[in-house]
Amino acid sequence: MSKKTNYSYIGIAFIILVFGIIFVPRIVDRINQGDITRQESRSDYAGEKGKQATDLVFIKGENGNRRVPEFSFTNHNGKTITNKDYLGKVYVIEFFFTTCPTICPVMNTNLVEVQNEFKDFENFGVASFTINPDYDTVSVLKDYATTYGITNPNWHLMTGKKEAIYKLANDGFYIYAAENA
């Protein structure tokens, strides 16, 4: 792997870490207040009373709001997971890779703490997408999940075609992902 590739991975991981530092405490506060998974609180927050919570799933971008993109990948247990598996749930997304020596271990250790806080909430999940699917096979992801204590049935470490993952990150979630040559 070239230095440029490593810098891209580190940059992506840094952005995700900053996001986590900013938003994870807010999420934990909402959990402690019992607001995170109540359907009516999501509707009230979005100002869309009368709509279904699944109609309110969107990502804010430069050109306005956009629906959360559809995806279909294989998780660390070999099961196909799609965006439909997260319908009606509040979930965190992350892009990582198992051989990341810097920020990914810190990020996932923190997410395990979040997982433990949310263990009794069926309406919470984590969608972790590897950005190095050539190395991060199902068995590698399963070992990673075991090593980090990832046990929540709604936390999926996913792999698939590199192009599809990068497209999901870049076009779907507005998160930069690329491999430098």
C-alpha positions in Angstrom: 0.0 0.0 0.0 1.5 3.4 -1.0 2.0 6.3 1.4 -0.7 8.2 -0.5 -3.2 5.4 0.1 -2.3 5.4 3.8 -2.8 9.2 4.0 -6.3 8.8 2.3 -7.3 6.2 4.9 -6.0 8.3 7.8 -7.8 11.3 6.4 -11.1 9.4 6.2 -10.6 7.9 9.7 -9.9 11.4 11.1 -13.1 12.8 9.6 -15.1 9.9 11.1 -13.4 10.4 14.5 -14.2 14.1 14.6 -17.8 13.3 13.7 -17.9 10.8 16.5 -16.4 13.2 19.0 -19.0 15.8 18.1 -22.1 13.6 17.9 -21.6 10.6 20.1 -22.0 12.6 23.3 -25.2 14.1 22.0 -26.5 10.7 21.2 -25.6 9.4 24.6 -27.4 12.4 26.2 -30.5 11.6 24.2 -30.4 8.0 25.3 -30.1 9.0 28.9 -33.1 11.2 28.4 -35.0 8.4 26.7 -35.5 10.4 23.5 -33.3 8.5 21.0 -35.7 5.8 19.8 -39.1 7.2 20.5 -40.8 7.4 17.1 -42.7 10.6 18.0 -39.5 12.4 19.0 -38.0 11.7 15.5 -41.2 13.0 13.9 -41.3 16.1 16.1 -37.6 16.8 15.5 -38.0 16.7 11.8 -41.1 18.9 11.9 -43.0 16.3 9.9 -45.9 15.2 12.1 -48.1 12.7 10.5 -45.3 11.1 8.4 -43.8 7.7 9.1 -40.3 7.7 10.6 -39.1 5.8 7.6 -40.1 8.8 5.4 -37.9 11.1 7.4 -34.5 9.4 6.7 -32.3 11.9 5.0 -28.8 13.3 4.9 -28.2 17.0 4.8 -25.9 18.1 1.9 -24.8 21.2 0.1 -27.7 20.8 -2.4 -30.4 20.1 0.2 -31.6 17.0 1.9 -31.2 13.6 0.3 -32.6 10.2 1.3 -30.2 7.7 2.8 -28.8 5.6 0.0 -29.7 2.0 -0.6 -26.9 -0.5 -0.1 -26.4 -4.2 0.0 -23.2 -5.8 1.4 -22.1 -8.9 3.3 -21.6 -8.7 7.0 -19.0 -10.4 9.3 -21.4 -13.4 9.7 -21.7 -13.9 5.9 -25.3 -12.5 5.8 -26.5 -10.0 3.2 -27.3 -6.7 5.0 -29.2 -3.8 3.3 -30.4 -0.4 4.3 -33.8 -2.1 4.9 -32.3 -3.9 7.9 -31.9 -0.5 9.5 -35.4 0.8 8.8 -37.0 2.3 11.9 -33.6 2.4 13.7 -31.3 5.2 14.6 -27.9 4.1 13.4 -24.3 5.3 13.1 -22.3 4.7 10.0 -18.6 4.4 9.8 -16.0 3.6 7.1 -12.9 1.9 8.4 -10.4 -0.9 7.7 -9.1 -3.6 9.9 -5.4 -3.0 9.3 -5.7 0.7 10.2 -3.0 1.3 12.9 -4.1 4.7 14.0 -7.6 6.1 14.4 -9.8 3.0 13.5 -8.9 1.1 16.7 -9.7 4.2 18.8 -12.9 4.8 16.9 -14.1 1.2 17.2 -13.2 1.0 20.9 -15.4 4.1 21.4 -18.2 2.6 19.3 -18.1 -0.5 21.5 -18.7 1.7 24.5 -21.7 3.2 22.6 -22.8 -0.4 21.8 -22.7 -1.2 25.4 -24.8 1.9 26.3 -27.4 0.9 23.7 -27.4 -2.8 24.4 -31.1 -2.7 25.5 -32.3 -0.6 22.5 -33.5 -2.7 19.6 -33.9 0.5 17.5 -30.2 1.3 17.5 -27.5 0.0 15.2 -24.1 0.5 13.7 -23.2 0.1 10.0 -19.5 -0.3 9.5 -18.2 -0.5 6.0 -14.6 -1.5 5.2 -12.8 0.7 2.7 -10.3 -2.2 2.1 -12.5 -5.0 1.0 -9.6 -6.8 -0.8 -8.1 -7.6 2.6 -11.2 -7.3 4.8 -13.0 -10.6 4.0 -15.9 -12.0 5.9 -13.6 -14.1 8.1 -11.2 -11.1 8.8 -14.2 -9.0 9.8 -15.5 -11.7 12.0 -12.2 -12.0 13.8 -12.1 -8.2 14.1 -15.6 -8.2 15.7 -14.5 -10.9 18.2 -11.3 -9.0 19.0 -13.2 -5.7 19.7 -16.2 -7.3 21.5 -18.7 -6.3 18.9 -21.8 -8.3 20.0 -24.8 -6.1 19.2 -26.9 -8.0 16.6 -27.6 -4.6 14.9 -23.9 -3.8 14.4 -22.7 -5.1 11.1 -19.1 -5.0 9.8 -19.7 -5.1 6.0 -17.6 -5.8 2.9 -18.3 -5.9 -0.8 -17.1 -4.6 -4.0 -14.6 -1.7 -3.5 -16.3 0.5 -6.2 -19.7 0.1 -4.5 -18.3 0.9 -1.1 -16.5 4.0 -2.4 -19.6 5.1 -4.3 -21.7 4.7 -1.1 -19.2 6.8 0.9 -18.7 9.5 -1.7 -22.1 9.9 -3.4 -24.4 8.4 -0.7 -23.0 9.8 2.6 -20.8 12.7 1.4 -17.7 11.1 2.9 -14.6 11.0 0.8 -13.2 7.6 0.1 -10.6 6.7 -2.6 -7.5 4.7 -3.1 -4.5 6.6 -4.3 -2.2 4.9 -6.8 
